Amino acid sequence: MAKRKTALVTGSTSGIGLAIARRLGSEGYNIVLNSFEPEASVSDAIGAVKSTARGGVAYIQADLALEQGTDLVIDTIARFGRIDVLVNNAGIQKVARIEDFLQEDWERVRAIILDGAFQTIRAAVPDMLSRKWGRIINIASAHALVASPFKSAYVAAKHGLLGLTKTVALEVAENAITVNAICPGYVLTPLVEKQLKDQSQVHAMSKEQVKREIMLAPQPTRQFVEVEEIAAMAAYLCGDMARSITGTSIAIDGGWTAH
């Protein structure tokens, strides 16, 4: 078990994170799932990963908003003896005008997306350096490359995540460790579904109008990105043929950032 590569995926009990965990598990990695919820509350997600996994599967409850990222990595290494792949996927969204944006909302969005990634990366790099191999994948967003109104905290945090990606990539480049950011456009995940109410309020539109005129309008393909597309890219970045891809952002956004 200890010789099998281990992947930690934060925020992995639904949406993009779950799809990545399932894909990597099916390819033979030990998988550590994570969210802030008790294990009993996410048993369906754990079962879904176990159903196709070829390695071990563990769940570690940790809230990145409470600075538990370091402990999450330490616990991962304790479970499987190593960490080879780190996927920072955990994130939340808050939609509001800047003058109405609450300080606590700003801090929680930043803490989970940016501070949490900093903590997990800082804790994982020494173990990767000890074997001179590793893959760090930060799930950023098209909003790490461009902005949209009413999402000040999210856009700022995702831009910061891209800067963190580039910096760490330079620091570990000579040790066969790659660090990249995947930047999806709109993916119809539970996180995006939760945005619909806030978006419809600030734009004075119905939820269907928000989907059509706000979410899909900037994507020339006029379709949501599928979680499996993100998972496939993550799996490729983990492979040896991706050894020269580092410090970059890969947009999977239906052409959004080509404008």
Backbone hydrogen bonds, N-H to C=O, Kabsch-Sander energy under -0.5 kcal/mol:
donor,donor_aa,acceptor,acceptor_aa,energy
4,R,1,M,-0.9
7,A,30,N,-3.0
8,L,85,V,-2.7
9,V,7,A,-0.5
9,V,32,V,-2.2
10,T,8,L,-0.5
10,T,87,V,-2.5
12,S,34,N,-2.4
17,G,14,S,-0.6
18,L,14,S,-1.5
19,A,15,G,-2.0
20,I,16,I,-2.4
21,A,17,G,-2.4
22,R,18,L,-2.5
23,R,19,A,-2.2
24,L,20,I,-2.8
25,G,21,A,-2.3
26,S,22,R,-2.1
27,E,23,R,-1.0
28,G,25,G,-1.4
29,Y,24,L,-2.0
30,N,5,K,-2.9
31,I,56,G,-3.0
32,V,7,A,-2.5
33,L,31,I,-0.6
33,L,58,A,-3.1
34,N,9,V,-0.5
35,S,60,I,-0.7
41,S,38,P,-1.3
42,V,38,P,-0.6
42,V,39,E,-1.4
43,S,40,A,-0.7
46,I,42,V,-2.1
47,G,43,S,-2.5
48,A,44,D,-2.1
49,V,45,A,-1.9
50,K,46,I,-2.4
51,S,47,G,-1.8
52,T,48,A,-0.5
52,T,49,V,-1.2
53,A,49,V,-1.2
54,R,25,G,-2.4
55,G,29,Y,-0.6
58,A,31,I,-2.6
60,I,33,L,-2.4
62,A,35,S,-2.3
64,L,62,A,-0.7
66,L,63,D,-1.8
67,E,64,L,-1.3
68,Q,63,D,-0.9
72,L,68,Q,-1.8
73,V,69,G,-1.7
74,I,70,T,-2.3
75,D,71,D,-2.7
76,T,72,L,-1.8
77,I,73,V,-2.4
78,A,74,I,-1.9
79,R,75,D,-1.9
80,F,76,T,-2.2
81,G,77,I,-2.5
84,D,6,T,-2.4
85,V,6,T,-2.3
86,L,135,R,-2.7
87,V,8,L,-3.0
88,N,86,L,-0.6
88,N,137,I,-2.2
89,N,87,V,-1.1
96,A,94,K,-0.6
96,A,150,F,-2.1
100,D,97,R,-1.6
101,F,97,R,-0.8
101,F,98,I,-0.8
106,W,102,L,-2.3
107,E,103,Q,-2.5
108,R,104,E,-1.9
109,V,105,D,-2.3
110,R,106,W,-2.3
111,A,107,E,-2.6
112,I,108,R,-2.3
113,I,109,V,-2.2
114,L,110,R,-2.0
115,D,110,R,-2.1
116,G,111,A,-1.9
118,F,114,L,-2.2
119,Q,115,D,-2.4
120,T,116,G,-2.3
121,I,117,A,-2.5
122,R,118,F,-2.5
123,A,119,Q,-1.7
124,A,120,T,-2.1
125,V,121,I,-2.5
127,D,124,A,-0.6
128,M,124,A,-1.9
129,L,125,V,-3.0
130,S,126,P,-1.6
131,R,127,D,-0.7
131,R,128,M,-0.9
132,K,128,M,-1.0
133,W,128,M,-1.7
134,G,176,A,-1.7
135,R,84,D,-2.3
136,I,178,T,-2.7
137,I,86,L,-2.9
137,I,135,R,-0.5
138,N,136,I,-0.5
138,N,180,N,-3.0
139,I,88,N,-2.7
139,I,137,I,-0.6
140,A,138,N,-1.3
140,A,182,I,-2.2
142,A,184,P,-2.6
144,A,141,S,-2.3
145,L,142,A,-1.8
146,V,142,A,-2.2
151,K,148,S,-0.8
155,V,151,K,-2.8
156,A,152,S,-2.2
157,A,153,A,-2.6
158,K,154,Y,-2.6
159,H,155,V,-2.3
160,G,156,A,-2.1
161,L,157,A,-2.2
162,L,158,K,-1.8
163,G,159,H,-1.8
164,L,160,G,-2.4
165,T,161,L,-2.2
166,K,162,L,-2.0
167,T,163,G,-2.1
168,V,164,L,-2.5
169,A,165,T,-2.0
170,L,166,K,-1.6
171,E,167,T,-1.6
172,V,168,V,-1.8
173,A,169,A,-0.6
175,N,172,V,-2.0
176,A,173,A,-0.7
177,I,172,V,-0.9
178,T,134,G,-2.0
178,T,176,A,-0.5
180,N,136,I,-2.4
181,A,248,T,-2.5
182,I,138,N,-2.0
183,C,250,I,-3.3
185,G,252,I,-2.2
188,L,225,V,-0.6
189,T,187,V,-2.7
193,E,189,T,-2.6
194,K,190,P,-2.0
195,Q,191,L,-0.8
195,Q,192,V,-0.7
196,L,192,V,-0.9
196,L,193,E,-0.7
198,D,194,K,-0.6
199,Q,195,Q,-3.2
200,S,196,L,-2.6
201,Q,197,K,-1.6
202,V,198,D,-2.5
203,H,199,Q,-2.2
204,A,200,S,-0.7
205,M,200,S,-1.8
210,V,206,S,-2.2
211,K,207,K,-2.3
212,R,208,E,-2.2
213,E,209,Q,-3.7
214,I,209,Q,-0.6
214,I,210,V,-1.8
215,M,210,V,-2.8
216,L,211,K,-2.2
219,Q,216,L,-1.0
221,T,254,G,-1.4
222,R,219,Q,-2.6
225,V,186,Y,-2.6
229,E,226,E,-1.1
230,I,226,E,-1.1
231,A,227,V,-2.2
232,A,228,E,-2.2
233,M,229,E,-1.7
234,A,230,I,-2.3
235,A,231,A,-2.4
236,Y,232,A,-2.0
237,L,233,M,-2.4
238,C,234,A,-1.2
239,G,235,A,-0.6
239,G,236,Y,-1.5
242,A,239,G,-1.3
243,R,240,D,-1.5
245,I,242,A,-1.7
246,T,244,S,-0.9
247,G,179,V,-3.3
250,I,181,A,-2.8
251,A,249,S,-0.6
252,I,183,C,-1.9
256,W,253,D,-1.6
258,A,255,G,-1.5
259,H,256,W,-1.4
